[in-house]
Amino acid sequence: MQVPVLRRESACANVLGMSYSGSCLCGALRYEFEGEPRVVVNCHCSACRKATGSTVATWLLVPLAQFRWLSGQEQLREFASSDHARRAFCQSCGSTMGNLTTRRPSLMHLAAGTLDRAPAFQVAFHGYVGSKAPWHEITDALPQFDAEPAPPRR
């Protein structure tokens, strides 16, 4: 997966303040990002369910300019799960790490469960509920979209 490796002395490290780290299950792959995610979403599509092995996938959308792999890139593998997305995973333990999509080429979609600690990020919405698992009931009041919501206007 061609995600840029930034040097520790990058400008964003000092400007954005908070940094977060994560890893795969076996610890071979480690990453870090600076600042807050752009958005946190719950995806209910069948591809995310299969990739993560869970009812819903929670993704942190992080600008690539603020993201870096710290170690284990030789363990990183990818799978083209659609015409627009490449999913990243650890070849040793199989952990889903995230994905990149041509629909949002400047953002890394990080699997929230790979974070080393559980910060108080808030999920903004549920996407692809039109294809959610039939056994799963969404019980919160977050916005729900049958597919992918349109990007916000700037």
ChimeraX attribute file (.defattr): number of C-alpha atoms within 10 A of each C-alpha:
attribute: neighborCount
match mode: 1-to-1
recipient: residues
	/A:1	15
	/A:2	8
	/A:3	13
	/A:4	12
	/A:5	15
	/A:6	15
	/A:7	11
	/A:8	11
	/A:9	8
	/A:10	11
	/A:11	11
	/A:12	16
	/A:13	16
	/A:14	12
	/A:15	10
	/A:16	13
	/A:17	10
	/A:18	11
	/A:19	15
	/A:20	17
	/A:21	17
	/A:22	22
	/A:23	22
	/A:24	23
	/A:25	16
	/A:26	12
	/A:27	14
	/A:28	18
	/A:29	24
	/A:30	20
	/A:31	22
	/A:32	18
	/A:33	23
	/A:34	21
	/A:35	18
	/A:36	18
	/A:37	19
	/A:38	10
	/A:39	15
	/A:40	22
	/A:41	19
	/A:42	22
	/A:43	24
	/A:44	25
	/A:45	21
	/A:46	17
	/A:47	14
	/A:48	21
	/A:49	16
	/A:50	12
	/A:51	19
	/A:52	19
	/A:53	11
	/A:54	13
	/A:55	18
	/A:56	22
	/A:57	23
	/A:58	20
	/A:59	23
	/A:60	24
	/A:61	23
	/A:62	21
	/A:63	19
	/A:64	18
	/A:65	17
	/A:66	22
	/A:67	24
	/A:68	19
	/A:69	20
	/A:70	19
	/A:71	16
	/A:72	15
	/A:73	17
	/A:74	11
	/A:75	14
	/A:76	21
	/A:77	17
	/A:78	19
	/A:79	13
	/A:80	13
	/A:81	13
	/A:82	10
	/A:83	8
	/A:84	12
	/A:85	17
	/A:86	18
	/A:87	21
	/A:88	23
	/A:89	22
	/A:90	23
	/A:91	15
	/A:92	15
	/A:93	14
	/A:94	17
	/A:95	22
	/A:96	25
	/A:97	30
	/A:98	21
	/A:99	23
	/A:100	24
	/A:101	17
	/A:102	11
	/A:103	9
	/A:104	14
	/A:105	12
	/A:106	14
	/A:107	21
	/A:108	23
	/A:109	25
	/A:110	25
	/A:111	22
	/A:112	23
	/A:113	20
	/A:114	19
	/A:115	19
	/A:116	15
	/A:117	11
	/A:118	10
	/A:119	9
	/A:120	6
	/A:121	12
	/A:122	10
	/A:123	15
	/A:124	13
	/A:125	17
	/A:126	26
	/A:127	22
	/A:128	17
	/A:129	19
	/A:130	14
	/A:131	14
	/A:132	20
	/A:133	15
	/A:134	9
	/A:135	7
	/A:136	10
	/A:137	8
	/A:138	11
	/A:139	6
	/A:140	9
	/A:141	8
	/A:142	12
	/A:143	10
	/A:144	18
	/A:145	16
	/A:146	14
	/A:147	15
	/A:148	14
	/A:149	12
	/A:150	7
	/A:151	7
	/A:152	5
	/A:153	4
	/A:154	3
